[in-house]
Amino acid sequence: MVNQKITCLAGGVGAAKFLQGLAKVVPENDISVIVNTGDDIELHGLHISPDLDIITYTLAGIVDEEKGWGIKGDTFQCLGMLKNYGLETWFNLGDKDLATHVYRTRLLSEGFTLTEVTSKICQQLGLLETILPMTNDPFETRIITDKGEMHFQEYMVKHSMQPSVTGVRFEGAEKAQPTPEVLNAILEASRIIVCPSNPIVSIGTILLVKGIREALRRTGAKIVAISPIIAGTVVKGPAEKLMRGLGLEVSAWSVANLYKDFLDVFILDAMDKEQKSRVETLGVRAVVVDTLMKTIDDKVRLAKVALSC
Amino acid sequence: MVNQKITCLAGGVGAAKFLQGLAKVVPENDISVIVNTGDDIELHGLHISPDLDIITYTLAGIVDEEKGWGIKGDTFQCLGMLKNYGLETWFNLGDKDLATHVYRTRLLSEGFTLTEVTSKICQQLGLLETILPMTNDPFETRIITDKGEMHFQEYMVKHSMQPSVTGVRFEGAEKAQPTPEVLNAILEASRIIVCPSNPIVSIGTILLVKGIREALRRTGAKIVAISPIIAGTVVKGPAEKLMRGLGLEVSAWSVANLYKDFLDVFILDAMDKEQKSRVETLGVRAVVVDTLMKTIDDKVRLAKVALSC
């Protein structure tokens, strides 16, 4: 095997689960992951990168598996004290987790790029995979709702996805540049896997960074996407509400349709098998398997499918 | 009683103990405390003000009484994670404590002065006393030792006061301005109490801020100092090593001598009573009492002496 470089496009929890499986069947240093940073938020003066942290903590084996985010065994003493200071504490910041934000914020203020900072964090946590933020530039996903426009994290965490979504706005999307590392990871991969992540605010944001979609169209790599939709709905997160809010059909086909211009293969769940032929009308090969990832065996099995189809 | 405004000059632990007693015998909102900021340090991108925090936490009733600093019941999870990131962790940062530094750093970066930030922190912690940093400007106490020059906290915490002191340098002292609040607190007090703090790096730094020593000479307030020396040595901290390093005699008289140009009364410990007449040759009235503060009763008793002499 000459070139076995695998590059993944990833959001948070769903992608992290898939990557756990992938890291069991591919040498870790052959894996690059391009991660959404549209959810990044500055809180209390700290730069927080939720999806980067979920991916990093998961691959480092320190994630709180029950929650899917944060560090296992973490405490929330600092957050309690921030509350005493009258500060907003709807965003859960664990004490150990905080070290990541403090470290990242300091390095950014010293002039390191988010890509460099992420690389340092991964190195210190012993990761062999290459984790790449989609851009080093500001990029903020804003959700337009019946309660007004808000940061994605405010919609998701502070308001528990309750407001009705009427639109999504991507602040900074016109100016955000992809990094050379991201473009190389796309152009030099033998296979690209679009993880089962939110097609609007996770994969959608990555695709909006200038040059990334074009690179996906140009690369010689085979591109495989895994549907985040199972039985016509999502396992977790706001994808369904966001898709509906944008007037999109919530279905496996609908996700494949968003990726059709660069996609070779679409993996959809057995519960959506009636969508197979419809996906294939998009000019995309469709593979039907069980995609729900509960155990590590599920994750490994799905990774093997994504690598072999 | 028309004017009962009491203004104190304070370092960290020794001053905090005294202030606990004072707050029991004087209405809290009649107390102003001018606090040393020469020990302030930036670590991990966070602005840490050790003496301000010790005073604030103590008066708020949340200090870890055993240590004399930090917040009681605090944990050190974030610090452990910072260590995983390969960062220096010799400075003990508790998880709750961290909230103060995060909050302070954010407010400073937004353009608030250290005086304004301190006022907000005190308000949120329910303090009625007015806590005033000696200056809003950079002021850094550097200790010159046989192991090189270092920040005061490095000498004190990282190197546990082991290097031999050959000098002290106060970076920023020429430029640091006193705040209007500090000058008013000196000029409008009825009584000023110099707490039993380090005469070089706690009280000494306050006196070095331009205009403060002059205001102490000019004020109509009676000025009383409490000796930090008991039985020819210090209860805690590096005062003895620093005084020796600077070629100063370590004695109650020696401390009184540093303050003689503005001092009315010097309270010295009964174990140093042989120094009484020597102190009085400085033109300062000397009062001999037990000054060791172990219990709250000791603190109240000493406060009463400082208020009545």
Contacts between the chains, C-beta under 8 A, distances in Angstrom:
chain1	res1	chain2	res2	distance
A	44	B	102	5.1
A	44	B	103	6.9
A	44	B	106	5.5
A	45	B	102	6.6
A	45	B	105	5.7
A	45	B	106	3.3
A	45	B	109	5.8
A	46	B	102	6.9
A	71	B	81	7.4
A	74	B	77	6.7
A	75	B	75	5.9
A	75	B	77	5.4
A	75	B	95	6.7
A	77	B	74	6.7
A	77	B	75	5.5
A	77	B	77	7.4
A	77	B	94	7.7
A	77	B	95	3.8
A	77	B	96	4.9
A	78	B	78	6.6
A	78	B	95	4.7
A	78	B	96	6.3
A	78	B	98	4.9
A	78	B	99	4.8
A	78	B	102	7.3
A	79	B	99	7.7
A	80	B	96	7.0
A	80	B	99	8.0
A	81	B	71	7.4
A	81	B	95	7.8
A	81	B	96	4.2
A	81	B	97	7.8
A	81	B	98	7.7
A	81	B	99	3.4
A	81	B	100	7.2
A	82	B	99	4.6
A	82	B	102	7.0
A	82	B	103	6.8
A	84	B	99	7.5
A	84	B	124	6.3
A	84	B	125	7.2
A	85	B	99	6.4
A	85	B	100	7.7
A	85	B	103	5.0
A	85	B	120	7.9
A	85	B	121	7.1
A	85	B	124	4.7
A	86	B	124	5.5
A	87	B	103	6.7
A	94	B	77	7.7
A	95	B	75	6.7
A	95	B	77	3.8
A	95	B	78	4.7
A	95	B	81	7.8
A	95	B	95	4.1
A	95	B	98	7.7
A	96	B	77	4.9
A	96	B	78	6.3
A	96	B	80	7.0
A	96	B	81	4.2
A	97	B	81	7.8
A	98	B	78	4.9
A	98	B	81	7.7
A	98	B	95	7.7
A	98	B	98	6.8
A	99	B	78	4.8
A	99	B	79	7.7
A	99	B	80	8.0
A	99	B	81	3.4
A	99	B	82	4.6
A	99	B	84	7.5
A	99	B	85	6.3
A	100	B	81	7.2
A	100	B	85	7.7
A	102	B	44	5.1
A	102	B	45	6.6
A	102	B	46	6.9
A	102	B	78	7.3
A	102	B	82	7.0
A	102	B	98	8.0
A	102	B	102	7.8
A	103	B	44	6.9
A	103	B	82	6.8
A	103	B	85	5.0
A	103	B	87	6.7
A	105	B	45	5.8
A	106	B	44	5.5
A	106	B	45	3.3
A	109	B	45	5.8
A	120	B	85	7.9
A	121	B	85	7.1
A	124	B	84	6.3
A	124	B	85	4.7
A	124	B	86	5.5
A	125	B	84	7.2
